[in-house]
């Protein structure tokens, strides 16, 4: 099929590359001329495992191309996916101006029947507004259908998630539109759930909010574990073995971040309040997430006493491993807090260094070329992102390089017994601290 993807960010670019890889003809559209220039030149502006290979393979096969023209995308496609940003506003609402602008631009060039698909994460009832906008600005009176098709991609494994989805959700009112969408997803051989548009839009916010709830739940439990002497990892294993609960997203740490969870939860809270049914449980999820980072920072303060002028290494800048995305990263927030208290921070991340350098709140940080360079002469090490590189580092060398072998593991990446044996002073989340021998 001929498909257009409007918006070439994390969602749009991965979606376009994967659709092309199963045989569809895809044109990815973006109004960022520099980004389109990079993509046409064979450069991928984001890091996502496997994405660059997919793009190069399908560009070479002439199934994937890039353009800055919405008209070109609409003219050469049967289905148009909208995958533009929906940033959070200060009051928690979602900024839908990019969606509205694209809907108007599509309407202005629409001359024949098209399926218009909301791929961006949007509040419930957005599909109705998109349909109204297209109808209002549809100069040629062309027929169209609006569909909600939420994405469930996790940064760091987005390509795998799209190529092997656990479900496809299609929210539509038209059987013809559903039939066309099923043809798009036929090569993926995944279960398809067909709903009304409003239900499809709610599914995405409900899913992300529930996952964030699991994270905040285990983080709240971790505080109890630390006080009682229990081990949060064993507690999580024990409750996770219940198939009704599951072990995923029960990893204690310094909280969730990224471009999705914080925004989607704030949006769901705002949506529920606008509908007159406040979702107070999600407000507690937010509160616990904020408190977890503060609790971790307090542990650092209590241990080091004064942070001013202390040399502290920070491993990890991205909000999670296997991505270069530093948006709403708890690691960045933590680093900024350390800098505000006068610490000399030396940071390292395998993929996020370039984007982190553009974050004003941490412009006083020093960036090291490697994890081992970062800990050289450090008085403490903070692990803020759970990259496998950090789990596999030679800890004996780390100890040798540090001025004082104090480690604050915000992701429970290392083994307390190993750290005790090597002579580290080790703090983690929801587990007993280890005092060096």
C-alpha positions in Angstrom: 0.0 0.0 0.0 1.0 3.6 -0.4 1.4 5.4 3.0 2.3 8.8 4.2 3.7 9.6 7.7 3.4 13.2 8.7 6.1 13.8 11.3 9.5 12.2 11.3 10.3 12.0 15.0 10.7 8.9 17.1 7.3 7.5 16.3 7.0 8.7 12.7 10.4 7.6 11.6 10.3 4.2 13.2 6.7 3.6 11.9 7.7 4.6 8.4 10.8 2.5 8.3 9.0 -0.6 9.6 6.0 -0.2 7.3 8.4 0.0 4.4 10.3 -3.1 5.6 7.2 -5.2 5.2 6.6 -4.0 1.7 4.6 -0.8 1.8 5.6 2.3 -0.1 6.2 5.0 2.4 6.8 8.7 2.3 7.9 10.4 5.5 7.0 14.1 5.7 8.4 16.7 8.1 8.5 20.5 8.1 12.0 20.5 9.6 14.0 21.0 6.4 17.3 20.2 8.1 16.0 16.9 9.3 14.7 16.0 5.8 18.1 17.0 4.4 19.9 14.7 6.8 17.6 11.8 6.1 18.0 12.3 2.3 21.7 12.3 2.9 21.6 8.9 4.6 22.0 10.3 8.2 19.5 9.3 10.9 18.9 12.2 13.4 17.9 9.9 16.4 19.4 6.8 17.9 17.2 3.7 18.0 18.6 0.2 17.8 18.1 -1.2 14.3 16.5 1.9 12.9 19.5 3.1 10.7 19.7 -0.3 9.1 16.0 -0.4 8.4 16.1 3.1 6.8 19.1 2.5 4.6 17.7 -0.9 3.4 14.3 0.5 2.4 15.6 3.7 0.9 17.9 1.5 -1.3 14.8 -0.6 -2.2 12.9 2.5 -3.1 10.1 1.8 -0.6 11.0 4.7 1.7 11.6 8.3 0.8 11.4 11.7 2.6 9.8 15.0 1.8 8.9 18.4 3.4 5.6 18.6 1.4 2.3 17.5 2.9 0.7 17.8 -0.5 3.2 15.3 -1.9 2.5 12.9 1.0 -1.3 13.2 0.6 -1.2 12.9 -3.2 0.9 9.8 -3.2 -0.8 7.8 -0.5 -4.0 5.9 0.4 -3.6 6.4 4.1 -2.1 9.4 5.9 -0.7 8.9 9.4 -0.3 11.9 11.7 2.7 11.4 14.0 3.5 15.0 15.1 4.5 16.1 18.6 1.8 16.7 21.3 3.8 18.5 23.9 2.7 19.1 27.5 1.4 22.5 28.5 2.2 24.1 31.9 -1.3 23.1 33.2 -0.9 19.5 32.1 -3.0 19.8 29.1 -1.8 18.5 25.7 -0.8 21.1 23.1 -2.8 19.9 20.0 -1.8 22.8 17.8 0.5 20.7 15.7 -2.3 18.1 15.1 -4.7 20.9 14.2 -2.3 22.5 11.8 -1.6 19.3 10.0 -5.3 18.5 9.8 -5.9 21.9 8.1 -3.0 21.4 5.7 -4.2 17.9 4.8 -7.7 19.3 4.2 -6.3 22.0 2.0 -4.8 19.5 -0.5 -7.3 16.7 -0.1 -8.8 16.0 -3.6 -9.8 12.3 -3.3 -10.7 9.8 -0.6 -8.1 9.2 2.1 -7.9 7.6 5.5 -6.5 10.1 8.0 -4.9 8.3 11.0 -4.1 9.8 14.4 -0.8 8.0 15.4 0.2 10.7 17.9 -0.8 10.2 21.5 -3.9 12.4 21.9 -6.6 13.1 24.5 -10.0 11.3 24.0 -12.3 13.1 21.5 -9.3 14.5 19.5 -10.4 12.4 16.5 -13.7 14.2 16.5 -11.9 17.5 16.4 -9.6 16.3 13.6 -12.6 15.3 11.5 -14.3 18.6 12.2 -11.2 20.5 11.1 -10.7 18.5 7.9 -14.4 18.9 7.0 -14.2 22.7 7.6 -11.1 23.3 5.5 -11.8 20.6 2.8 -12.0 22.9 -0.2 -12.6 20.1 -2.7 -15.3 18.3 -0.7 -13.3 15.0 -0.8 -14.5 12.1 1.2 -12.3 10.9 4.1 -12.3 8.8 7.3 -10.5 9.5 10.5 -9.0 6.6 12.4 -7.3 6.4 15.8 -4.4 4.0 15.8 -2.3 4.5 19.0 1.3 3.5 19.1 2.7 1.3 21.9 6.4 1.8 21.1 9.1 1.8 23.8 12.1 3.9 23.0 15.2 1.6 22.9 13.2 -1.3 21.4 10.8 0.6 19.2 11.7 -1.3 16.0 11.2 -4.6 17.7 7.9 -3.4 19.2 6.5 -2.3 15.8 7.7 -5.4 13.9 6.4 -7.8 16.6 3.4 -6.0 18.3 1.4 -7.6 21.0 -1.8 -5.9 19.7 -3.0 -3.4 17.1 -5.7 -1.0 18.1 -7.9 0.5 15.4 -10.6 3.0 16.4 -12.9 3.8 13.5 -16.5 4.4 12.5 -16.1 3.2 8.9 -15.9 -0.4 7.9 -14.0 0.6 4.7 -11.4 2.4 6.8 -11.0 -0.6 9.1 -10.5 -2.9 6.1 -7.8 -0.7 4.7 -6.1 -0.5 8.1 -6.2 -4.2 8.4 -4.3 -4.5 5.1 -1.6 -2.2 6.4 -1.0 -4.4 9.5 -1.6 -7.8 7.8 2.1 -8.5 7.4 2.7 -8.1 11.2 0.4 -11.0 12.1 -0.7 -9.5 15.4 -4.1 -9.5 17.2 -6.3 -6.6 16.0 -8.7 -4.9 18.3 -11.3 -2.7 16.5 -13.1 -0.1 18.7 -14.8 3.2 18.4 -12.4 6.2 18.1 -12.9 7.5 21.7 -12.0 4.1 23.2 -8.9 3.7 21.0 -7.7 7.2 22.2 -8.3 6.3 25.9 -6.4 2.9 25.6 -3.0 4.6 25.1 -3.4 6.9 28.1 -4.8 4.1 30.2 -1.9 1.8 29.3 0.9 4.2 30.0 -0.7 5.4 33.3 -1.0 1.8 34.5 2.6 1.1 33.8 3.7 4.3 35.6 1.5 3.2 38.5 3.4 -0.1 38.7 6.7 1.9 38.8 5.5 4.2 41.5 4.1 1.3 43.5 7.4 -0.6 43.6 9.2 2.7 44.4 6.9 3.3 47.3 7.5 -0.3 48.5 11.3 0.3 48.2 11.1 3.0 50.9 9.4 0.4 53.2 12.1 -2.2 52.3 14.9 0.1 53.2 13.4 0.9 56.6 12.4 -2.7 57.4 15.6 -4.3 56.1 13.8 -6.2 53.3 15.1 -6.5 49.8 12.9 -4.9 47.2 14.3 -7.1 44.4 13.2 -10.2 46.2 9.8 -8.6 47.0 9.3 -7.7 43.4 10.3 -11.2 42.3 7.8 -12.7 44.8 4.8 -10.5 43.7 5.8 -10.6 40.0 5.5 -14.4 39.9 1.8 -13.9 40.3 0.6 -14.0 36.6 -2.1 -11.5 37.5 0.6 -9.0 38.3 3.7 -9.8 36.3 7.3 -8.8 36.9 7.6 -6.1 34.2 7.8 -2.5 35.4 8.4 -3.6 39.0 12.1 -2.4 39.0 12.7 0.0 41.8 14.8 3.1 40.9 14.8 6.9 40.9 11.6 7.2 39.0 10.2 7.3 35.5 10.9 10.0 33.0 11.0 10.4 29.2 8.8 12.0 26.6 5.8 9.7 27.3 5.0 8.8 30.9 5.2 12.3 32.5 3.3 13.9 29.7 0.6 11.2 29.3 -0.1 11.0 33.0 -0.4 14.8 33.3 -2.7 14.8 30.2 -4.9 12.0 31.6 -5.3 13.9 34.9 -6.2 17.0 33.0 -8.6 15.1 30.7 -10.4 13.4 33.7 -10.8 16.8 35.4 -12.2 18.4 32.3 -14.7 15.5 32.1 -15.7 16.0 35.7 -14.2 12.8 37.1 -10.9 13.6 38.8 -8.3 10.8 38.7 -6.7 11.4 42.0 -4.8 8.0 42.0 -2.6 9.3 39.1 -1.8 12.4 41.2 -0.4 10.1 43.8 1.6 8.3 41.1 3.2 11.7 40.2 3.9 12.6 43.8 5.6 9.3 44.5 7.7 9.7 41.3 8.9 13.1 42.4 9.5 12.0 46.0 11.7 9.1 44.8 14.2 11.3 43.2 14.3 13.6 46.2 14.8 10.6 48.5 17.7 9.4 46.5 19.3 12.9 46.5 18.8 13.0 50.3 20.8 9.7 50.6 23.6 11.3 48.6 23.6 14.4 50.8 23.4 12.4 54.0 26.4 10.3 53.0 28.6 13.0 51.5 27.5 15.7 54.0 28.4 18.7 51.8 28.2 18.4 48.0 29.9 21.7 47.2 33.2 21.3 45.4 33.0 17.5 45.6 33.9 15.6 42.4 30.9 13.4 41.5 30.8 11.1 38.5 27.3 10.5 36.9 26.8 7.5 34.7 23.8 7.9 32.5 22.0 10.9 31.0 19.2 9.4 28.9 15.9 8.6 30.6 16.4 4.9 29.8 19.1 2.8 28.1 19.3 2.1 24.3 18.2 5.6 23.3 19.8 9.1 22.9 16.6 10.8 24.3 17.2 13.1 27.3 13.8 14.7 27.3 12.3 14.7 30.9 15.2 12.5 32.0 15.4 11.9 35.7 19.2 11.5 35.2 19.4 15.1 33.8 17.2 16.4 36.7 19.5 14.7 39.2 22.6 16.0 37.6 21.1 19.5 37.6 20.4 19.2 41.3 23.9 18.2 42.1 25.3 21.2 40.1 22.9 23.6 41.9 24.4 22.4 45.2 27.9 23.2 44.0 29.2 19.8 43.1 31.7 19.3 40.3 29.9 16.8 38.1 31.6 14.6 35.4 29.1 12.8 33.3 29.1 10.0 30.8 26.5 8.3 28.6 27.0 5.9 25.8 24.5 7.6 23.4 23.1 10.7 25.0 26.1 13.0 25.3 25.5 15.2 22.2 21.9 15.9 23.1 22.7 16.4 26.8 25.2 19.1 25.9 22.3 21.2 24.6 20.5 21.2 28.0 21.0 24.5 29.7 20.4 23.2 33.2 23.5 21.1 33.1 25.8 23.3 31.0 28.3 23.5 33.9 28.9 19.8 33.9 32.0 18.2 32.5 31.5 15.4 29.9 33.9 12.4 30.0 34.8 10.3 26.9 34.2 7.0 28.8 32.7 5.6 32.0 36.2 5.0 33.4 37.3 8.5 32.6 34.3 9.9 34.4 35.2 8.2 37.7 38.8 9.2 37.7 39.6 10.9 41.1 35.8 11.0 41.8 34.6 11.2 45.4 31.4 9.4 44.5 29.7 7.7 41.6 26.0 8.0 40.8 24.4 5.5 38.4 21.4 7.2 36.9 20.6 5.1 33.8 20.8 1.3 33.6 23.0 0.9 30.5 24.4 -2.6 30.1 27.8 -1.1 29.7 27.7 0.0 33.3 26.7 -3.4 34.5 29.6 -5.0 32.7 32.3 -2.5 33.7 35.4 -3.7 35.6 34.5 -2.6 39.1 38.0 -3.3 40.4 39.3 -0.7 38.0 36.5 1.7 39.0 37.5 1.4 42.7 41.2 2.0 41.8 40.4 5.1 39.9 38.1 6.7 42.5 39.4 8.9 45.3 36.8 7.5 47.7 34.8 4.4 46.5 31.3 5.5 47.2 28.6 4.4 44.8 24.9 5.5 44.6 23.1 3.1 42.4 19.8 4.7 41.3 18.9 1.7 39.1 19.9 -1.3 41.3 22.3 -2.3 38.5 25.0 -3.7 40.6 25.2 -6.6 43.1 25.5 -5.5 46.7 27.5 -8.6 47.7 30.0 -7.9 44.9 30.3 -4.3 46.0 30.9 -5.4 49.6 33.6 -7.8 48.6 35.4 -5.2 46.5 35.3 -2.7 49.3 32.8 -0.2 48.1 30.5 2.0 50.2 27.3 1.2 48.2 23.8 2.6 48.3 21.0 1.3 46.1 17.2 1.5 46.1 15.2 -0.6 48.5 18.2 -2.7 49.6 20.6 -2.6 52.5 23.5 -0.2 52.2 26.9 -1.7 52.0 29.7 -0.3 54.1 33.2 -0.8 52.8 35.5 -3.0 54.9 
